[in-house]
Amino acid sequence: MGVCLNMQNGVPGGKWGFGNLIRRKQVDSVHPRREDHQLAKTLSVLDLIAIGVGSTIGAGVYILIGTVAREHTGPALTIAFLIAGIAASLSAFCYAELACRCPSAGSAYHYSYICVGEGVAWLIGWALILEYTIGGSAVARGISPNLALFFGGEDKLPAFLARHTISGLGIVVDPCAALLVFIVTGLLCIGIKESSVAQTIVTTVNVCAMIFIIIAGGYIGFKNGWAGYELRNGYFPYGINGVFAGSATVFFSYIGFDSVTSTAEEVKNPQRDLPLGIGIALSICCILYMLVSIVIVGLVPYYALDPDTPISSAFASYGFEWAVYIITGGAVTALCATLMGSILPQPRILMAMARDGLLPSFFSDINKHTQVPVKSTIVTGTFAAALAFLMDVSQLSGMVSVGTLLAFTIVAVSILVLRYVPPDKVPVSPSLQGSVGSVSLQFHTDIQEIEANCQSLLGNRNICGHPLIDKEITHDEKKRRKIAAWNITLLCIGNIILASAASANELLRFPMPVCSILTCCLHSHKHLLINKSGNWNMDPCFYMAGNRSISLYLLWTKS
């Protein structure tokens, strides 16, 4: 593993070479920033929950229910949502710990730069920007068809909002999508608190629409009977394989909670609020998904669900045609909230990369009045609006999952590196000081002395939110780190080989028990090698073990 080389004020310097690709930076809290380069710390737990729920619950759930139930799960759709939620929560645990220990803007880019190296961080940063840009543009283009339902059809939309085809080029432009992106961009430029309030309002409307579906659908079901559960072929018409295949599809309904970590620098108390915000937001999404799926697949048999409008058609079959307006309103607000959640992280990732010297300093400028990166927000918003206006991003939407896969993987690896092959200086929160100290950190002074030294070096300014532990690396520690690094590397290679074997049609597929046993053996073997105490603690090793076991089987069943 690389070490931090030529770091000046947290920014890499020196000549370019292979060493730059593997060097790691120190945490930002060790380097003081000027007041005009700091973001406003105004977000609370409620703000983070609103951002997380709004970014996660998109209009896809209004459509996925019908497709997945018809093709994969049948009435067992609820179990598929539960399995996907468990898999998402394993990644959320990793994000929560990293956000606590490295509370700075940049999300997975920032974590990979501290734990893995500059080359991987550069790749992750641009992968995240690609994911959020294309994802936001795709969401924006999906708003106008839903909005047209309130006007009686797309042909009745105002001319400045309706889609038009450029003759000769065959390009379908969408002014409504571009306008919405510009509105969201302007809102984000006003301030993070103002935009979080707007996100809360839009998310509340969306959640209320889903609660209406649950309550009204439950009333209809108890009054007229649950026809969807009275089937001869049982609760699992496609078997357990169908349930896991459905989980692989609905897993993308949980993507979005990672945008919460991009606001870590703007949270009042990140060590407490970020884990609560991520955990509560993901729990709310999982509960709503499961309840909605219970109601819809119970009202209508799974084979009779409309794959395009499953919820609206289910209510219409019982004479509730007016409910389509409430459901469509929920879908529109869900798209708007997801659009805000897609544009919000982009300027902060660019700002973090500019701070590290990987981009021009133009992107790191923070407005003195609003205390947000206005220039970066305008650039990313303009680019996303151009994509939404000109391009049919459905062909590019598959690239979004690539960025998500890379980010989730590198965050899980970063947790292992931070625990067992940490940088020279890492921040440790009070709740983790005992467990981390027993594994890999050797204290030479107590926490009070470290805090006193930190404040004396920085002029008695309260900059270090948590102590930075400077470790004296002994010969035994170097040997332990080397073993740990090799085990982490072999673990990643083994997972890649198993995933490739599971997704290749021409190769023999491993059954699920074999995949789980092999993966868990890899993790347990690594755990015994690098944990001297030999205690089987619930650490990220097992989060990653469960995550990889589930993801392997999802790939196996879907391929």
Secondary structure, DSSP 8 states (H G I E B T S, - for coil): -----SEETTEE-S--SHHHHH-----GGGS---GGG-----B-HHHHHHHHHHHH--TTHHHHHHHHIIIIIGGGHHHHHHHHHHHHHHHHHHHHHHHHHS-STTTHHHHHHHHT-HHHHHHHHHHHHHHHHHHHHHHHHTHHHHHGGGGTSGGGS-TTTS-EEETTTTEEE-HHHHHHHHHHHHHHHH-HHHHHHHHHHHHHHHHHHHHHHHHHHHHHHHHH--GGG--TT-S-TTHHHHHHHHHHHHGGGGTTGGGGGGGGGGBSSHHHHHHHHHHHHHHHHHHHHHHHHHHHHHHS-GGGS-SSSHHHHHHHTTT-TTHHHHHHHHHHHHHHHHHHHHHSHHHHHHHHHHHTTSS-GGGG---TTT-S-HHHHHHHHHHHHHHHHH--GGGTTHHHHHHHHHHHHHHHHHHHHHHHS--SEEE--GGGHHHHHHHT---SS-HHHHHHHHHHHTTS----SS-EEE----HHHHHHHHHHHHHHHHHHHHHHHHHHHHH-TTS----HHHHHHHHHHHHHHHHHHH-TT------HHHHHHHHHHHHHHHHHHH-
